[in-house]
Each structure stands twice: as structure tokens, then as C-alpha cells.
Amino acid sequence: MELLKKENVQICDAAANWREAIRIAVKPLEEHGYVESRYKEEIISNVEKMGPYIVIAENIALPHARPEQGALKTQIGVTLFRKNVVFEGKDMPARLFVTLAAKDSNSHLDALMEISELLSDEATVEKILNAPDKEELYQYFAN
């Protein structure tokens, strides 16, 4: 997956709440110039308005916002939380946050297809959720 740089992969113990989890998940993309600092707050605002649509399956969240909401370059960040992140109004918690920044409406579609394929396999998701370190976590997405 060409859209994932190793520096944008991280493992964290926990987040105080879903808002903090989004801020943590976006941080590598912000630090490396893929998104503006407002991008994380735009995602939070979108979730507050539309509900937790970013939780796409049990244990999996796909934080993202529109290109005009602060995305500068197309890139993905992967954050694994060791403890569940709970979203109000959603029965499923999330631990794996695959943060997407897309500079336009099309450049991320191939990556989304690859991510969907990877995360559709329950055994693979289980391995990802139990990755011991960020190197191994990165390898699941890089291959």
C-alpha cells in the first residue's frame, strides 16, 4: 500500500474518549504535513453532526473528512489503541483507526479498496489488533 508511510503508524495504550482518539490518530498526518491542524477538529465536528459513521465495523474506525476540510496530500495513518474507544450512539467500540487524508475525491479510492479487502478478513483483523509493535502493524498494511 503506497499510501502508508511507516512514520504514520502508531500504537497507543488508550484515549480518554473518542475525540481524543481522533486527535491522536490524526497527529502523525498533521506532523508530516499531510493535513492542516484543523483537519482533526473537522472530523470531530462531522461525527458530532452525523453520528459515528466512521466506525465501519467492530473494532475499526475510518476517520476522514472532505478534502476541503484540511487535507493537503493523500496519505493514510494507522493507529492501534490497546483499549476500546467508545463512540456515543454506537454499540461497537473501535481500536484500529485508519485515518484517511485525501487531497481530492479520487486519489484515495485504490487505497480504500485495499484497506477494505484487508479488513474484511476476520483472522487478519484479529492479528492486526494483537500486533506487538508498530513494525508488525505496518507490515500488515504494507504487504
N, C-alpha and C positions, 0 to 999 in steps of 0.2 A: 504494500500500500504506500504509494509515493507521497500521499498527503499527510503522513505522520512522521514527524521528526522525533528522535529519541528524547530530545530536551523537553518535549511536550507531554511526557509520560510521568505520572507520579502516583505514589501510594501514600495515603493518609490514614491515620487511625480513625478519626471521626470528625463530624462537623456538628456545631451546636444546633443547626436547623437547616432546612433546605436552601434558604437564602445564602447562608454562609457556604454551603456545599457548592452552589453555583459560583460564588466569588472565588473559591479555592480552585474549582475546575477551570475557570477562565484565566486564572493568573498566569500560567505559562504562555498562553497565546498573547496576552497583553504584554508580558515582559519581553517577548521576542518580536514584537511589532506586527503581529497578525491582526490584532483588533485594537480599537481605541479603548480608553479606560471606561467609557460609558457602556460598552457592549454588555458587560455583566449585569448592569442595572437595567438595561433594556430587556434582557432575558427575564429577569426577575419581574419586571413590570408586565411583560407578556403573560407570564404564569399567573400573576395576580389577577389579570383581566380575564384570561381564557381558561384558567384552571390548569392542573398539572399534566397538560398534553405532552410534555417532554418525557414523561415516564411511559416508555413504549412497550415494556414487558416487565415481568417480575425481575427485580434487581438491575434493570437497565434504564438509564435516562439519557436522552439525547438533547442536551441544552443547545439552543441555537436561537438566532434572531435574524431578521431580514438584513440583506447586505447594507442597506442604507442606515441601519441602526448601529453602525460602528465597525463592520467588518472591513478590513483593509486588504488582506490577502487570503486566499483559500488555504486552510490548514485545519487539522484535527488535533485535539488534545484528548488524552485518555487519563482519567483519574479513577483510581480504585480506592474506595473507602472500606476499611475493615469492619465498620459498624454501619448498620442500616441508616439511611436517610429517609425520613418520613415526610410525605407531602400531604397537607390537609386536603381532604376530599378524594384521596386515592388509597385504595386498600393495599396496593402493592408498594413496598419500600424499594429503594434503589441503592445500589452500592457501586455500580460501574457507570461512570459519567463519561460519555463520548461527546465531547464538546466540538461543535462544528462552526467554523467561520467560513463563510462563502462570499467572495467579492462580487459574485453575480449569481443569477438564478440557475446556471447550468454547470459550472465548473466542478461542483461537488457531487454530481449525480453518480459518477462511476464509483467514487469512494463510498457513497451511501449504499450502493448495491453490494459492494464488497463487505461492508460492515453488516448489512442485513443477512448476507449469506453466512458470515462467520458466527453471528449471534443467534442464528436460527437453530443451531445445533446445541442442545441442552448440555451434552457432555463437555463440549468446548467451553461453554459459558461457565460451567462448574469449575473447570481448570483455570479459567481466567480469574474467577472470583477468589481462587485459592493461590494465585501466583505469589511466590515467596518474596519476589523483589521486582523492581521496575524493569530490569533487563529481560526477565522472562515475560513479564507483562507486555513489553514492547514486541517481543518475538511473535506473540500470538497475532498481532496486528500487522507485523512486517512481512510475514510469510504469505 
